[in-house]
C-alpha cells in the first residue's frame, strides 16, 4: 500500500529516535570473575634465569600511579594487568576497588582488552580528578601499539568507562592538579626511547607533546602541590637498554611550564647525554647500572629517590652486589645511603615518608623460592634518621610458594591498603595472585582469584595477632570487720 509523505516522515522520525536511543545505551560492563594477574617472560634467559619474568600484573616501575585512595568514597581504586583465565595468557587492563567501610573488594572490570597482547608493558595507570572521575591511562608499546585514555562514566565508580583519546605513549604517569588539570609524563620510542610530557586542562584536549630528555631515558615521577620531580637514568649510546646507568633528577615548579634542577638552576631542554644537566651521580664511571624504583619527598619537600644499583644486567651472582639505595637532596647537596642487598635488578618496592618522621620501604628485599628470579619475599625496612641508617623491622611474607614482586604505593595510601603487588614463579608459567598489606605489614590479604558475587572479602593469608596481655592478679586481701 503506498505511503504518503506524512507517513514516510513519521517512519523516518521513529527510526532516528530508535537509533539515537540505541546509541545512548551504555556499553555493557565486562568483568572477570576474580583477580588474575598476567604472567610474562621477556625470554632473555641466561645461566641464572630470565632478565625478568613472573607475575607482572603491577609492572612496570615507570607506570605511576597504580592505585589511589579516595577519602570521599572511602575506597581504594587500583589498576593492574590481568588475564581472563589461568590458561589464557593475554592482557586485560583491569580496575578494581576496595571498600574500606565493608572490607570487601569489587569484581574487577575490564577497562581495555589488548586484543591478544600478552605484554605487561601495556599495563594501565590511574589518576582521579577533583570531581572524583577515575582516569585510566592504558600504555602502548613502541610505535606500533598505541596507548588509550579512559574516563569513568560516574565519579568514584568503576562500572563503565568512555574512551577519551588514543595516543602514542608508553610508561604513562598521569598526575592531576585541581587548578591546572593533567600533567602526563611518558616515553616515546623516538631515537630509541625518549622522555616526554604533555598538559591538558580537561583530559580531552592535550598540548603538543614536548621532549624532556633524549638518548633512551626512563623516568619515575612524583608530584607535591604544583611541583613535580622526575628521576631518570640513561641508556648508554648507541641506545643499549642493558647498559642503563647514571642518575638524573629534575623538576617543574609550575606543573610543566618550566623545568629546572632541584637547586633551581634552569634547564635547557631536551636534556642530551653528556651535557651534564641534572646529573646527580655518574654511575657509569663507577661501573654500576641503575634501576629506578620510586620517588618521594621528605618533610621539607626535598626529593628522595629509591633505586637499585647492580654490576650486571643478567640475573645471578655475577651482578652482585645489587643494592637498594637512597639518594636524598637535603636542600644543599645530594646524600647517598645504602639500605639492603637484593637478588634481582627488577625487584621493585615503594618508599613511604610518614607524618611521625618514619621512612618506610616495603619491597621484596629477601630471597624468594626462586632465588635469582624477579621478586622474592616482601619485607619492611624503616629509618628514623632520614635514610642514614635502616633496619628491617618486619617480614611481610615468608615461605611463599611463588616470588612476590612490584610492590606499589597508592596515592594518599590508607593504612589498611598501604601496598599491593602480584606473585608468580619466574621460572615457569604459573598462577599469579594479587595481594595487599596494611601499614604495619602484619596482615597480608589475597584478592579472590575466583568470585561469584559482585563483592567479596579478601582472604587473610597471614596475620600477626598481638600477644595476649598477661593479667597479674594480686592475692585477695581479707579485711577484718569490726
Buried (B, 14 or more C-beta within 10 A) or exposed (E): EEEEEEEEEEEEEEEEEEEEEEEEEEEEEEBBBBBBBBBBBBEBBBEBBBBBBBBBBBBBBBBBBBBBBBEEBBBBBBBBBBBBEBEEBBBBBBBBBBBBEEEBBBBBBBBBBBEEBBBBBBBBBBBBBEEBBBBBBBBBBEEEBBBBBBBBBEBBBBBBBEEBBEBBBBBBBBBBBEEBBBBBBBBBBEEBBBBBBBBBEEBEEBEEBEBBBBBBBBBBBBBBEBBBBBBBBBBBEEBEEEBBBBBBBBBBBEBBEEBBBBEEEEBEBBBEBEEEBBBBBEBBEEEBBBBBBBBBBBEEEBBBBBBBBBBBBBBBEEBEEBBBBBBBBEEEEBBBBBBBBBBBBBBBBBBBBEEEEEBBBBBBBBBBBBBBBBBBBBBBBBBEEBBEEBEBBBBBBEEBEBBBBBBBBBBEBBEBBBBBBBBBBBBEBBBBBBBBBBBBBBBBBBBBBEBEEEBBEBEEBBEEEEEEEEEEEEEEEEEEEE
